[in-house]
Amino acid sequence: MKLSGVKDSSLKVPYTDPNITNLLINRLSYLLDSLPKERQIIVVCVGTDRSTGDSLGPLVGTSLSKYRSPYFELYGTLEEPVHAMNLDDTLIDINKYYRKPFIIGIDACLGQTSSVGCIQVGTGPVRPGAGVNKDLPPVGDIHITGIVNVGGFMEYFVLQNTRLHLVMRMSEIIAQSLHAAIARSIRSSSISIAQPE
């Protein structure tokens, strides 16, 4: 997946890296630290629980919901997923209820064999559905993606046959790292607590 935005702000690291949580927290904090106080953080976790590989987003959302954090608003959990059928409406609602939202898009993606298991953080939006040739709106000012399997051939079948252990482990790392990075940035720079207008 192509990462857009500033070259030095992208990161790609295997989930098995012993220092992955610190690397993700540091990179996410770097991206959040320059956020103006009035921008409200909205986390949008894209995917569906009907496909193992595509459940990364809702799993991250469900993990994040357990923190009950006042520092961000959350869309996309296993119970209430954000997927192809409701993504447009979700983005419309966010822009209606929040002034200048700063959106963090989270999604699974497919990649090269050597990249499977890597977590990526970068500037610019995630492009949901790109791996399976769906035309969906881009999501996020920054994005976090997990490369859950190999792309390029029978993508729907590949997503359905992705190992749940891999997706679960990556989702736990992403949720823990993102929560810690947002909390750190809130403490250091008085970022606005997400509240609807």
C-alpha positions as CSV (number, residue, x, y, z in Angstrom):
1,M,0.0,0.0,0.0
2,K,1.3,3.4,-0.9
3,L,1.8,5.8,2.0
4,S,1.0,9.4,1.1
5,G,2.3,12.5,2.9
6,V,5.6,13.4,4.4
7,K,8.3,10.8,3.7
8,D,9.8,10.8,7.1
9,S,6.5,10.4,8.9
10,S,5.8,6.8,7.7
11,L,6.7,3.7,9.6
12,K,6.5,0.0,8.8
13,V,7.4,-2.5,11.4
14,P,6.8,-6.3,11.9
15,Y,4.4,-7.1,14.8
16,T,7.0,-9.5,16.2
17,D,9.6,-6.7,16.7
18,P,10.2,-6.7,20.5
19,N,10.2,-2.8,20.5
20,I,7.1,-2.4,18.3
21,T,4.9,-0.8,20.9
22,N,7.5,1.9,21.7
23,L,8.1,2.5,17.9
24,L,4.4,2.9,17.2
25,I,3.8,5.2,20.3
26,N,6.7,7.4,19.3
27,R,5.6,7.8,15.7
28,L,2.0,8.3,16.5
29,S,2.9,10.9,19.2
30,Y,5.1,12.7,16.7
31,L,2.1,12.9,14.3
32,L,-0.3,14.0,17.1
33,D,2.0,16.5,18.9
34,S,1.5,19.2,16.2
35,L,-2.3,18.9,16.3
36,P,-4.0,22.2,17.0
37,K,-6.0,22.3,20.3
38,E,-9.3,22.7,18.5
39,R,-9.0,19.5,16.4
40,Q,-10.9,16.7,17.9
41,I,-9.5,13.1,17.6
42,I,-11.9,10.6,15.9
43,V,-10.7,7.0,15.4
44,V,-12.4,5.2,12.6
45,C,-11.8,1.4,12.5
46,V,-12.9,0.0,9.1
47,G,-13.7,-3.6,8.4
48,T,-16.1,-6.4,9.1
49,D,-16.3,-9.4,11.4
50,R,-17.6,-11.5,8.6
51,S,-14.0,-12.0,7.2
52,T,-11.1,-13.0,9.4
53,G,-8.6,-10.8,7.6
54,D,-10.9,-7.8,7.4
55,S,-11.7,-8.0,11.1
56,L,-8.6,-6.1,12.1
57,G,-10.3,-2.7,12.3
58,P,-13.3,-3.8,14.3
59,L,-11.0,-5.8,16.7
60,V,-8.9,-2.6,17.2
61,G,-12.1,-0.7,17.9
62,T,-13.4,-3.2,20.4
63,S,-10.1,-3.2,22.2
64,L,-10.0,0.7,22.3
65,S,-13.6,0.8,23.6
66,K,-12.5,-1.0,26.7
67,Y,-10.4,2.0,27.7
68,R,-13.5,4.2,27.8
69,S,-11.2,7.1,27.0
70,P,-12.6,10.7,26.9
71,Y,-9.7,11.7,24.6
72,F,-11.1,10.4,21.4
73,E,-14.4,9.4,19.7
74,L,-14.5,5.9,18.3
75,Y,-16.3,4.4,15.3
76,G,-16.1,0.8,14.3
77,T,-16.2,-2.2,16.7
78,L,-17.2,-5.8,16.4
79,E,-20.7,-4.9,17.7
80,E,-21.1,-1.9,15.4
81,P,-18.6,-2.2,12.5
82,V,-17.9,0.5,9.9
83,H,-17.8,-1.2,6.5
84,A,-18.5,-0.7,2.8
85,M,-22.3,-0.4,3.4
86,N,-22.2,2.4,6.0
87,L,-18.8,4.1,5.6
88,D,-20.2,7.1,3.6
89,D,-22.9,7.8,6.2
90,T,-20.4,7.4,9.1
91,L,-18.0,10.0,7.5
92,I,-21.0,12.4,6.9
93,D,-22.1,12.0,10.5
94,I,-18.6,12.7,11.8
95,N,-18.2,15.9,9.8
96,K,-21.7,17.0,10.9
97,Y,-21.2,16.5,14.6
98,Y,-17.5,17.4,15.1
99,R,-15.8,20.7,14.2
100,K,-12.5,20.1,12.3
101,P,-12.2,16.4,13.3
102,F,-8.8,14.9,13.1
103,I,-9.5,11.4,11.9
104,I,-7.2,8.4,12.4
105,G,-8.2,5.7,9.9
106,I,-7.5,2.0,10.8
107,D,-7.8,-0.9,8.4
108,A,-6.4,-4.2,7.3
109,C,-4.6,-4.5,4.0
110,L,-2.9,-7.0,1.8
111,G,0.8,-6.8,0.7
112,Q,3.9,-8.7,-0.3
113,T,4.7,-12.0,1.4
114,S,7.7,-10.4,3.2
115,S,5.4,-7.7,4.6
116,V,2.7,-9.9,6.1
117,G,2.5,-9.1,9.8
118,C,3.8,-5.6,9.5
119,I,2.0,-2.6,11.0
120,Q,2.2,0.7,9.1
121,V,1.7,4.3,10.3
122,G,1.6,7.2,7.9
123,T,0.2,10.5,7.0
124,G,-2.8,10.8,4.7
125,P,-5.9,8.5,4.5
126,V,-6.3,4.8,4.4
127,R,-8.1,3.6,1.3
128,P,-10.6,1.0,2.3
129,G,-11.5,-1.6,-0.3
130,A,-8.5,-0.9,-2.5
131,G,-7.1,-4.5,-2.0
132,V,-10.4,-6.0,-3.3
133,N,-11.1,-3.4,-6.0
134,K,-13.9,-1.6,-4.1
135,D,-14.3,2.1,-4.7
136,L,-14.8,3.5,-1.1
137,P,-14.0,7.0,0.3
138,P,-10.6,7.5,1.8
139,V,-10.5,7.7,5.6
140,G,-8.2,9.7,7.9
141,D,-5.8,12.5,8.3
142,I,-3.3,9.8,9.3
143,H,-3.7,6.0,9.1
144,I,-2.7,2.8,10.7
145,T,-2.8,-0.4,8.6
146,G,-2.0,-4.0,9.3
147,I,-0.8,-6.2,6.5
148,V,-2.7,-9.3,7.3
149,N,-2.0,-11.5,4.2
150,V,-0.7,-11.6,0.6
151,G,-2.3,-9.5,-2.1
152,G,-2.5,-9.9,-5.9
153,F,-4.6,-13.1,-6.3
154,M,-8.1,-14.1,-5.1
155,E,-8.2,-11.4,-2.5
156,Y,-11.6,-12.2,-1.0
157,F,-10.5,-15.9,-0.5
158,V,-7.2,-14.7,1.0
159,L,-9.0,-12.4,3.5
160,Q,-11.4,-15.2,4.5
161,N,-8.5,-17.6,5.1
162,T,-6.2,-15.3,7.2
163,R,-5.1,-16.6,10.6
164,L,-7.1,-15.2,13.4
165,H,-4.1,-15.3,15.8
166,L,-2.2,-12.9,13.5
167,V,-5.1,-10.4,13.3
168,M,-5.8,-10.6,17.0
169,R,-2.2,-10.0,18.0
170,M,-1.8,-7.0,15.6
171,S,-5.1,-5.5,16.8
172,E,-4.0,-5.7,20.4
173,I,-0.7,-3.9,19.6
174,I,-2.4,-1.2,17.5
175,A,-5.0,-0.5,20.2
176,Q,-2.5,-0.4,23.0
177,S,-0.1,1.8,21.1
178,L,-2.7,4.2,19.8
179,H,-4.3,4.7,23.2
180,A,-1.0,5.4,24.9
181,A,0.1,7.8,22.1
182,I,-3.2,9.8,22.4
183,A,-3.0,9.9,26.2
184,R,0.6,11.1,26.0
185,S,-0.2,13.8,23.5
186,I,-3.2,15.0,25.5
187,R,-1.1,15.3,28.6
188,S,1.7,17.2,26.8
189,S,-0.3,19.6,24.6
190,S,-3.9,20.1,25.8
191,I,-5.5,18.6,22.7
192,S,-9.2,19.0,22.7
193,I,-11.3,16.2,24.3
194,A,-13.7,14.9,21.6
195,Q,-17.2,16.4,22.0
196,P,-20.0,16.8,19.5
197,E,-21.1,20.4,18.8
